[in-house]
Structure formats: C-alpha cells, structure tokens
Amino acid sequence: MKKCLLILVALVLVACNNKEESHTRSWYRDHDAERKTMVAQCKDDAAKAVTPECMNASNAESDIYINGKDYYKKGGDANNVPNLTNK
C-alpha cells in the first residue's frame, strides 16, 4: 500500500511539472528562425495565440518591425532610435 501511494505521489509531481519552456521577448528578438516559426503557429491557432509564448514572439516581431534589430543590439536607448521623420 505504501509503495502504491509513493508511486501515485511521484506521478502527480511529474504531471504538475510538465509545463512548456517559455522564452522571453528579448530571446525571440535574438532568435529569428524560432520567432518566425512561433509567430506562424500562433497565427494558425487562436487558442495558442493567447499564451505567453505567443505573446512574447509576436511582441518581439513587432519590436523588430518598428525599431529594427540594431536598436536592441545597441541597448535600445534614445540615442539610436530610428529617425521616422523626413527632416
């Protein structure tokens, strides 16, 4: 009986620890192939689109589209913001 209880507890703990690895927004900015793959998956599945993983990938895609990749490599400070005006 004690052995069965121990096995049951072990199975419950393993099941609770089975969560997906989540990457940060900055990680997705640095990893182009993974970001593009995740954004494509998120666009294809509405249930997945609201997960933190999809939000980080989509936000990283937006960051790069708006500011460019070099903006984040240089630290993202006000001195290297892209010039959006024609002056």
Phi and psi restraints in degrees (range 20) as a CNS / XPLOR table:
assign (resid 1 and name C) (resid 2 and name N)
       (resid 2 and name CA) (resid 2 and name C) 1.0 -64.2 20.0 2
assign (resid 2 and name N) (resid 2 and name CA)
       (resid 2 and name C) (resid 3 and name N) 1.0 -35.8 20.0 2
assign (resid 2 and name C) (resid 3 and name N)
       (resid 3 and name CA) (resid 3 and name C) 1.0 -66.7 20.0 2
assign (resid 3 and name N) (resid 3 and name CA)
       (resid 3 and name C) (resid 4 and name N) 1.0 -40.7 20.0 2
assign (resid 3 and name C) (resid 4 and name N)
       (resid 4 and name CA) (resid 4 and name C) 1.0 -65.0 20.0 2
assign (resid 4 and name N) (resid 4 and name CA)
       (resid 4 and name C) (resid 5 and name N) 1.0 -40.4 20.0 2
assign (resid 4 and name C) (resid 5 and name N)
       (resid 5 and name CA) (resid 5 and name C) 1.0 -64.6 20.0 2
assign (resid 5 and name N) (resid 5 and name CA)
       (resid 5 and name C) (resid 6 and name N) 1.0 -41.6 20.0 2
assign (resid 5 and name C) (resid 6 and name N)
       (resid 6 and name CA) (resid 6 and name C) 1.0 -63.4 20.0 2
assign (resid 6 and name N) (resid 6 and name CA)
       (resid 6 and name C) (resid 7 and name N) 1.0 -42.3 20.0 2
assign (resid 6 and name C) (resid 7 and name N)
       (resid 7 and name CA) (resid 7 and name C) 1.0 -65.5 20.0 2
assign (resid 7 and name N) (resid 7 and name CA)
       (resid 7 and name C) (resid 8 and name N) 1.0 -40.6 20.0 2
assign (resid 7 and name C) (resid 8 and name N)
       (resid 8 and name CA) (resid 8 and name C) 1.0 -62.9 20.0 2
assign (resid 8 and name N) (resid 8 and name CA)
       (resid 8 and name C) (resid 9 and name N) 1.0 -44.4 20.0 2
assign (resid 8 and name C) (resid 9 and name N)
       (resid 9 and name CA) (resid 9 and name C) 1.0 -62.9 20.0 2
assign (resid 9 and name N) (resid 9 and name CA)
       (resid 9 and name C) (resid 10 and name N) 1.0 -42.5 20.0 2
assign (resid 9 and name C) (resid 10 and name N)
       (resid 10 and name CA) (resid 10 and name C) 1.0 -62.0 20.0 2
assign (resid 10 and name N) (resid 10 and name CA)
       (resid 10 and name C) (resid 11 and name N) 1.0 -42.5 20.0 2
assign (resid 10 and name C) (resid 11 and name N)
       (resid 11 and name CA) (resid 11 and name C) 1.0 -64.6 20.0 2
assign (resid 11 and name N) (resid 11 and name CA)
       (resid 11 and name C) (resid 12 and name N) 1.0 -40.2 20.0 2
assign (resid 11 and name C) (resid 12 and name N)
       (resid 12 and name CA) (resid 12 and name C) 1.0 -64.1 20.0 2
assign (resid 12 and name N) (resid 12 and name CA)
       (resid 12 and name C) (resid 13 and name N) 1.0 -43.5 20.0 2
assign (resid 12 and name C) (resid 13 and name N)
       (resid 13 and name CA) (resid 13 and name C) 1.0 -64.7 20.0 2
assign (resid 13 and name N) (resid 13 and name CA)
       (resid 13 and name C) (resid 14 and name N) 1.0 -38.8 20.0 2
assign (resid 13 and name C) (resid 14 and name N)
       (resid 14 and name CA) (resid 14 and name C) 1.0 -66.4 20.0 2
assign (resid 14 and name N) (resid 14 and name CA)
       (resid 14 and name C) (resid 15 and name N) 1.0 -41.6 20.0 2
assign (resid 14 and name C) (resid 15 and name N)
       (resid 15 and name CA) (resid 15 and name C) 1.0 -65.9 20.0 2
assign (resid 15 and name N) (resid 15 and name CA)
       (resid 15 and name C) (resid 16 and name N) 1.0 -37.3 20.0 2
assign (resid 15 and name C) (resid 16 and name N)
       (resid 16 and name CA) (resid 16 and name C) 1.0 -71.3 20.0 2
assign (resid 16 and name N) (resid 16 and name CA)
       (resid 16 and name C) (resid 17 and name N) 1.0 -25.9 20.0 2
assign (resid 16 and name C) (resid 17 and name N)
       (resid 17 and name CA) (resid 17 and name C) 1.0 -91.4 20.0 2
assign (resid 17 and name N) (resid 17 and name CA)
       (resid 17 and name C) (resid 18 and name N) 1.0 10.3 20.0 2
assign (resid 17 and name C) (resid 18 and name N)
       (resid 18 and name CA) (resid 18 and name C) 1.0 -94.6 20.0 2
assign (resid 18 and name N) (resid 18 and name CA)
       (resid 18 and name C) (resid 19 and name N) 1.0 66.0 20.0 2
assign (resid 18 and name C) (resid 19 and name N)
       (resid 19 and name CA) (resid 19 and name C) 1.0 -113.2 20.0 2
assign (resid 19 and name N) (resid 19 and name CA)
       (resid 19 and name C) (resid 20 and name N) 1.0 152.6 20.0 2
assign (resid 19 and name C) (resid 20 and name N)
       (resid 20 and name CA) (resid 20 and name C) 1.0 -68.8 20.0 2
assign (resid 20 and name N) (resid 20 and name CA)
       (resid 20 and name C) (resid 21 and name N) 1.0 149.5 20.0 2
assign (resid 20 and name C) (resid 21 and name N)
       (resid 21 and name CA) (resid 21 and name C) 1.0 -72.2 20.0 2
assign (resid 21 and name N) (resid 21 and name CA)
       (resid 21 and name C) (resid 22 and name N) 1.0 132.2 20.0 2
assign (resid 21 and name C) (resid 22 and name N)
       (resid 22 and name CA) (resid 22 and name C) 1.0 -113.3 20.0 2
assign (resid 22 and name N) (resid 22 and name CA)
       (resid 22 and name C) (resid 23 and name N) 1.0 130.9 20.0 2
assign (resid 22 and name C) (resid 23 and name N)
       (resid 23 and name CA) (resid 23 and name C) 1.0 -100.2 20.0 2
assign (resid 23 and name N) (resid 23 and name CA)
       (resid 23 and name C) (resid 24 and name N) 1.0 154.3 20.0 2
assign (resid 23 and name C) (resid 24 and name N)
       (resid 24 and name CA) (resid 24 and name C) 1.0 -83.7 20.0 2
assign (resid 24 and name N) (resid 24 and name CA)
       (resid 24 and name C) (resid 25 and name N) 1.0 169.0 20.0 2
assign (resid 24 and name C) (resid 25 and name N)
       (resid 25 and name CA) (resid 25 and name C) 1.0 -61.6 20.0 2
assign (resid 25 and name N) (resid 25 and name CA)
       (resid 25 and name C) (resid 26 and name N) 1.0 -42.8 20.0 2
assign (resid 25 and name C) (resid 26 and name N)
       (resid 26 and name CA) (resid 26 and name C) 1.0 -67.3 20.0 2
assign (resid 26 and name N) (resid 26 and name CA)
       (resid 26 and name C) (resid 27 and name N) 1.0 -33.8 20.0 2
assign (resid 26 and name C) (resid 27 and name N)
       (resid 27 and name CA) (resid 27 and name C) 1.0 -62.8 20.0 2
assign (resid 27 and name N) (resid 27 and name CA)
       (resid 27 and name C) (resid 28 and name N) 1.0 -43.4 20.0 2
assign (resid 27 and name C) (resid 28 and name N)
       (resid 28 and name CA) (resid 28 and name C) 1.0 -66.9 20.0 2
assign (resid 28 and name N) (resid 28 and name CA)
       (resid 28 and name C) (resid 29 and name N) 1.0 -31.5 20.0 2
assign (resid 28 and name C) (resid 29 and name N)
       (resid 29 and name CA) (resid 29 and name C) 1.0 -64.5 20.0 2
assign (resid 29 and name N) (resid 29 and name CA)
       (resid 29 and name C) (resid 30 and name N) 1.0 -30.7 20.0 2
assign (resid 29 and name C) (resid 30 and name N)
       (resid 30 and name CA) (resid 30 and name C) 1.0 -88.9 20.0 2
assign (resid 30 and name N) (resid 30 and name CA)
       (resid 30 and name C) (resid 31 and name N) 1.0 -14.9 20.0 2
assign (resid 30 and name C) (resid 31 and name N)
       (resid 31 and name CA) (resid 31 and name C) 1.0 -120.4 20.0 2
assign (resid 31 and name N) (resid 31 and name CA)
       (resid 31 and name C) (resid 32 and name N) 1.0 89.4 20.0 2
assign (resid 31 and name C) (resid 32 and name N)
       (resid 32 and name CA) (resid 32 and name C) 1.0 -61.3 20.0 2
assign (resid 32 and name N) (resid 32 and name CA)
       (resid 32 and name C) (resid 33 and name N) 1.0 -49.3 20.0 2
assign (resid 32 and name C) (resid 33 and name N)
       (resid 33 and name CA) (resid 33 and name C) 1.0 -62.7 20.0 2
assign (resid 33 and name N) (resid 33 and name CA)
       (resid 33 and name C) (resid 34 and name N) 1.0 -45.3 20.0 2
assign (resid 33 and name C) (resid 34 and name N)
       (resid 34 and name CA) (resid 34 and name C) 1.0 -65.5 20.0 2
assign (resid 34 and name N) (resid 34 and name CA)
       (resid 34 and name C) (resid 35 and name N) 1.0 -38.8 20.0 2
assign (resid 34 and name C) (resid 35 and name N)
       (resid 35 and name CA) (resid 35 and name C) 1.0 -63.6 20.0 2
assign (resid 35 and name N) (resid 35 and name CA)
       (resid 35 and name C) (resid 36 and name N) 1.0 -46.7 20.0 2
assign (resid 35 and name C) (resid 36 and name N)
       (resid 36 and name CA) (resid 36 and name C) 1.0 -64.1 20.0 2
assign (resid 36 and name N) (resid 36 and name CA)
       (resid 36 and name C) (resid 37 and name N) 1.0 -39.7 20.0 2
assign (resid 36 and name C) (resid 37 and name N)
       (resid 37 and name CA) (resid 37 and name C) 1.0 -64.2 20.0 2
assign (resid 37 and name N) (resid 37 and name CA)
       (resid 37 and name C) (resid 38 and name N) 1.0 -45.5 20.0 2
assign (resid 37 and name C) (resid 38 and name N)
       (resid 38 and name CA) (resid 38 and name C) 1.0 -66.7 20.0 2
assign (resid 38 and name N) (resid 38 and name CA)
       (resid 38 and name C) (resid 39 and name N) 1.0 -41.4 20.0 2
assign (resid 38 and name C) (resid 39 and name N)
       (resid 39 and name CA) (resid 39 and name C) 1.0 -62.1 20.0 2
assign (resid 39 and name N) (resid 39 and name CA)
       (resid 39 and name C) (resid 40 and name N) 1.0 -40.3 20.0 2
assign (resid 39 and name C) (resid 40 and name N)
       (resid 40 and name CA) (resid 40 and name C) 1.0 -64.3 20.0 2
assign (resid 40 and name N) (resid 40 and name CA)
       (resid 40 and name C) (resid 41 and name N) 1.0 -41.8 20.0 2
assign (resid 40 and name C) (resid 41 and name N)
       (resid 41 and name CA) (resid 41 and name C) 1.0 -64.9 20.0 2
assign (resid 41 and name N) (resid 41 and name CA)
       (resid 41 and name C) (resid 42 and name N) 1.0 -39.2 20.0 2
assign (resid 41 and name C) (resid 42 and name N)
       (resid 42 and name CA) (resid 42 and name C) 1.0 -67.9 20.0 2
assign (resid 42 and name N) (resid 42 and name CA)
       (resid 42 and name C) (resid 43 and name N) 1.0 -36.5 20.0 2
assign (resid 42 and name C) (resid 43 and name N)
       (resid 43 and name CA) (resid 43 and name C) 1.0 -68.4 20.0 2
assign (resid 43 and name N) (resid 43 and name CA)
       (resid 43 and name C) (resid 44 and name N) 1.0 -26.2 20.0 2
assign (resid 43 and name C) (resid 44 and name N)
       (resid 44 and name CA) (resid 44 and name C) 1.0 -86.3 20.0 2
assign (resid 44 and name N) (resid 44 and name CA)
       (resid 44 and name C) (resid 45 and name N) 1.0 -19.1 20.0 2
assign (resid 44 and name C) (resid 45 and name N)
       (resid 45 and name CA) (resid 45 and name C) 1.0 -133.2 20.0 2
assign (resid 45 and name N) (resid 45 and name CA)
       (resid 45 and name C) (resid 46 and name N) 1.0 107.0 20.0 2
assign (resid 45 and name C) (resid 46 and name N)
       (resid 46 and name CA) (resid 46 and name C) 1.0 -63.1 20.0 2
assign (resid 46 and name N) (resid 46 and name CA)
       (resid 46 and name C) (resid 47 and name N) 1.0 -35.0 20.0 2
assign (resid 46 and name C) (resid 47 and name N)
       (resid 47 and name CA) (resid 47 and name C) 1.0 -67.0 20.0 2
assign (resid 47 and name N) (resid 47 and name CA)
       (resid 47 and name C) (resid 48 and name N) 1.0 -36.1 20.0 2
assign (resid 47 and name C) (resid 48 and name N)
       (resid 48 and name CA) (resid 48 and name C) 1.0 -77.1 20.0 2
assign (resid 48 and name N) (resid 48 and name CA)
       (resid 48 and name C) (resid 49 and name N) 1.0 -25.6 20.0 2
assign (resid 48 and name C) (resid 49 and name N)
       (resid 49 and name CA) (resid 49 and name C) 1.0 -62.2 20.0 2
assign (resid 49 and name N) (resid 49 and name CA)
       (resid 49 and name C) (resid 50 and name N) 1.0 -22.5 20.0 2
assign (resid 49 and name C) (resid 50 and name N)
       (resid 50 and name CA) (resid 50 and name C) 1.0 -95.6 20.0 2
assign (resid 50 and name N) (resid 50 and name CA)
       (resid 50 and name C) (resid 51 and name N) 1.0 6.8 20.0 2
assign (resid 50 and name C) (resid 51 and name N)
       (resid 51 and name CA) (resid 51 and name C) 1.0 -80.5 20.0 2
assign (resid 51 and name N) (resid 51 and name CA)
       (resid 51 and name C) (resid 52 and name N) 1.0 154.4 20.0 2
assign (resid 51 and name C) (resid 52 and name N)
       (resid 52 and name CA) (resid 52 and name C) 1.0 -57.3 20.0 2
assign (resid 52 and name N) (resid 52 and name CA)
       (resid 52 and name C) (resid 53 and name N) 1.0 -34.8 20.0 2
assign (resid 52 and name C) (resid 53 and name N)
       (resid 53 and name CA) (resid 53 and name C) 1.0 -61.3 20.0 2
assign (resid 53 and name N) (resid 53 and name CA)
       (resid 53 and name C) (resid 54 and name N) 1.0 -46.1 20.0 2
assign (resid 53 and name C) (resid 54 and name N)
       (resid 54 and name CA) (resid 54 and name C) 1.0 -68.6 20.0 2
assign (resid 54 and name N) (resid 54 and name CA)
       (resid 54 and name C) (resid 55 and name N) 1.0 -39.0 20.0 2
assign (resid 54 and name C) (resid 55 and name N)
       (resid 55 and name CA) (resid 55 and name C) 1.0 -63.8 20.0 2
assign (resid 55 and name N) (resid 55 and name CA)
       (resid 55 and name C) (resid 56 and name N) 1.0 -41.5 20.0 2
assign (resid 55 and name C) (resid 56 and name N)
       (resid 56 and name CA) (resid 56 and name C) 1.0 -64.1 20.0 2
assign (resid 56 and name N) (resid 56 and name CA)
       (resid 56 and name C) (resid 57 and name N) 1.0 -44.0 20.0 2
assign (resid 56 and name C) (resid 57 and name N)
       (resid 57 and name CA) (resid 57 and name C) 1.0 -64.9 20.0 2
assign (resid 57 and name N) (resid 57 and name CA)
       (resid 57 and name C) (resid 58 and name N) 1.0 -44.0 20.0 2
assign (resid 57 and name C) (resid 58 and name N)
       (resid 58 and name CA) (resid 58 and name C) 1.0 -66.7 20.0 2
assign (resid 58 and name N) (resid 58 and name CA)
       (resid 58 and name C) (resid 59 and name N) 1.0 -40.8 20.0 2
assign (resid 58 and name C) (resid 59 and name N)
       (resid 59 and name CA) (resid 59 and name C) 1.0 -67.0 20.0 2
assign (resid 59 and name N) (resid 59 and name CA)
       (resid 59 and name C) (resid 60 and name N) 1.0 -36.9 20.0 2
assign (resid 59 and name C) (resid 60 and name N)
       (resid 60 and name CA) (resid 60 and name C) 1.0 -64.8 20.0 2
assign (resid 60 and name N) (resid 60 and name CA)
       (resid 60 and name C) (resid 61 and name N) 1.0 -39.6 20.0 2
assign (resid 60 and name C) (resid 61 and name N)
       (resid 61 and name CA) (resid 61 and name C) 1.0 -61.8 20.0 2
assign (resid 61 and name N) (resid 61 and name CA)
       (resid 61 and name C) (resid 62 and name N) 1.0 -42.8 20.0 2
assign (resid 61 and name C) (resid 62 and name N)
       (resid 62 and name CA) (resid 62 and name C) 1.0 -65.2 20.0 2
assign (resid 62 and name N) (resid 62 and name CA)
       (resid 62 and name C) (resid 63 and name N) 1.0 -42.8 20.0 2
assign (resid 62 and name C) (resid 63 and name N)
       (resid 63 and name CA) (resid 63 and name C) 1.0 -55.9 20.0 2
assign (resid 63 and name N) (resid 63 and name CA)
       (resid 63 and name C) (resid 64 and name N) 1.0 -47.3 20.0 2
assign (resid 63 and name C) (resid 64 and name N)
       (resid 64 and name CA) (resid 64 and name C) 1.0 -68.8 20.0 2
assign (resid 64 and name N) (resid 64 and name CA)
       (resid 64 and name C) (resid 65 and name N) 1.0 -38.2 20.0 2
assign (resid 64 and name C) (resid 65 and name N)
       (resid 65 and name CA) (resid 65 and name C) 1.0 -64.4 20.0 2
assign (resid 65 and name N) (resid 65 and name CA)
       (resid 65 and name C) (resid 66 and name N) 1.0 -40.8 20.0 2
assign (resid 65 and name C) (resid 66 and name N)
       (resid 66 and name CA) (resid 66 and name C) 1.0 -79.3 20.0 2
assign (resid 66 and name N) (resid 66 and name CA)
       (resid 66 and name C) (resid 67 and name N) 1.0 -48.5 20.0 2
assign (resid 66 and name C) (resid 67 and name N)
       (resid 67 and name CA) (resid 67 and name C) 1.0 -104.0 20.0 2
assign (resid 67 and name N) (resid 67 and name CA)
       (resid 67 and name C) (resid 68 and name N) 1.0 -16.0 20.0 2
assign (resid 67 and name C) (resid 68 and name N)
       (resid 68 and name CA) (resid 68 and name C) 1.0 85.7 20.0 2
assign (resid 68 and name N) (resid 68 and name CA)
       (resid 68 and name C) (resid 69 and name N) 1.0 155.9 20.0 2
assign (resid 68 and name C) (resid 69 and name N)
       (resid 69 and name CA) (resid 69 and name C) 1.0 -69.5 20.0 2
assign (resid 69 and name N) (resid 69 and name CA)
       (resid 69 and name C) (resid 70 and name N) 1.0 -35.5 20.0 2
assign (resid 69 and name C) (resid 70 and name N)
       (resid 70 and name CA) (resid 70 and name C) 1.0 -63.7 20.0 2
assign (resid 70 and name N) (resid 70 and name CA)
       (resid 70 and name C) (resid 71 and name N) 1.0 -30.0 20.0 2
assign (resid 70 and name C) (resid 71 and name N)
       (resid 71 and name CA) (resid 71 and name C) 1.0 -55.9 20.0 2
assign (resid 71 and name N) (resid 71 and name CA)
       (resid 71 and name C) (resid 72 and name N) 1.0 -43.0 20.0 2
assign (resid 71 and name C) (resid 72 and name N)
       (resid 72 and name CA) (resid 72 and name C) 1.0 -80.9 20.0 2
assign (resid 72 and name N) (resid 72 and name CA)
       (resid 72 and name C) (resid 73 and name N) 1.0 -30.2 20.0 2
assign (resid 72 and name C) (resid 73 and name N)
       (resid 73 and name CA) (resid 73 and name C) 1.0 -67.7 20.0 2
assign (resid 73 and name N) (resid 73 and name CA)
       (resid 73 and name C) (resid 74 and name N) 1.0 -29.0 20.0 2
assign (resid 73 and name C) (resid 74 and name N)
       (resid 74 and name CA) (resid 74 and name C) 1.0 -90.0 20.0 2
assign (resid 74 and name N) (resid 74 and name CA)
       (resid 74 and name C) (resid 75 and name N) 1.0 4.9 20.0 2
assign (resid 74 and name C) (resid 75 and name N)
       (resid 75 and name CA) (resid 75 and name C) 1.0 105.1 20.0 2
assign (resid 75 and name N) (resid 75 and name CA)
       (resid 75 and name C) (resid 76 and name N) 1.0 -10.8 20.0 2
assign (resid 75 and name C) (resid 76 and name N)
       (resid 76 and name CA) (resid 76 and name C) 1.0 69.8 20.0 2
assign (resid 76 and name N) (resid 76 and name CA)
       (resid 76 and name C) (resid 77 and name N) 1.0 32.0 20.0 2
assign (resid 76 and name C) (resid 77 and name N)
       (resid 77 and name CA) (resid 77 and name C) 1.0 -91.2 20.0 2
assign (resid 77 and name N) (resid 77 and name CA)
       (resid 77 and name C) (resid 78 and name N) 1.0 173.2 20.0 2
assign (resid 77 and name C) (resid 78 and name N)
       (resid 78 and name CA) (resid 78 and name C) 1.0 -68.8 20.0 2
assign (resid 78 and name N) (resid 78 and name CA)
       (resid 78 and name C) (resid 79 and name N) 1.0 -17.9 20.0 2
assign (resid 78 and name C) (resid 79 and name N)
       (resid 79 and name CA) (resid 79 and name C) 1.0 -77.0 20.0 2
assign (resid 79 and name N) (resid 79 and name CA)
       (resid 79 and name C) (resid 80 and name N) 1.0 -17.5 20.0 2
assign (resid 79 and name C) (resid 80 and name N)
       (resid 80 and name CA) (resid 80 and name C) 1.0 -121.8 20.0 2
assign (resid 80 and name N) (resid 80 and name CA)
       (resid 80 and name C) (resid 81 and name N) 1.0 30.0 20.0 2
assign (resid 80 and name C) (resid 81 and name N)
       (resid 81 and name CA) (resid 81 and name C) 1.0 -71.6 20.0 2
assign (resid 81 and name N) (resid 81 and name CA)
       (resid 81 and name C) (resid 82 and name N) 1.0 137.0 20.0 2
assign (resid 81 and name C) (resid 82 and name N)
       (resid 82 and name CA) (resid 82 and name C) 1.0 -63.8 20.0 2
assign (resid 82 and name N) (resid 82 and name CA)
       (resid 82 and name C) (resid 83 and name N) 1.0 143.6 20.0 2
assign (resid 82 and name C) (resid 83 and name N)
       (resid 83 and name CA) (resid 83 and name C) 1.0 -83.6 20.0 2
assign (resid 83 and name N) (resid 83 and name CA)
       (resid 83 and name C) (resid 84 and name N) 1.0 112.0 20.0 2
assign (resid 83 and name C) (resid 84 and name N)
       (resid 84 and name CA) (resid 84 and name C) 1.0 -98.5 20.0 2
assign (resid 84 and name N) (resid 84 and name CA)
       (resid 84 and name C) (resid 85 and name N) 1.0 2.5 20.0 2
assign (resid 84 and name C) (resid 85 and name N)
       (resid 85 and name CA) (resid 85 and name C) 1.0 -105.3 20.0 2
assign (resid 85 and name N) (resid 85 and name CA)
       (resid 85 and name C) (resid 86 and name N) 1.0 166.2 20.0 2
assign (resid 85 and name C) (resid 86 and name N)
       (resid 86 and name CA) (resid 86 and name C) 1.0 -95.7 20.0 2
assign (resid 86 and name N) (resid 86 and name CA)
       (resid 86 and name C) (resid 87 and name N) 1.0 19.4 20.0 2
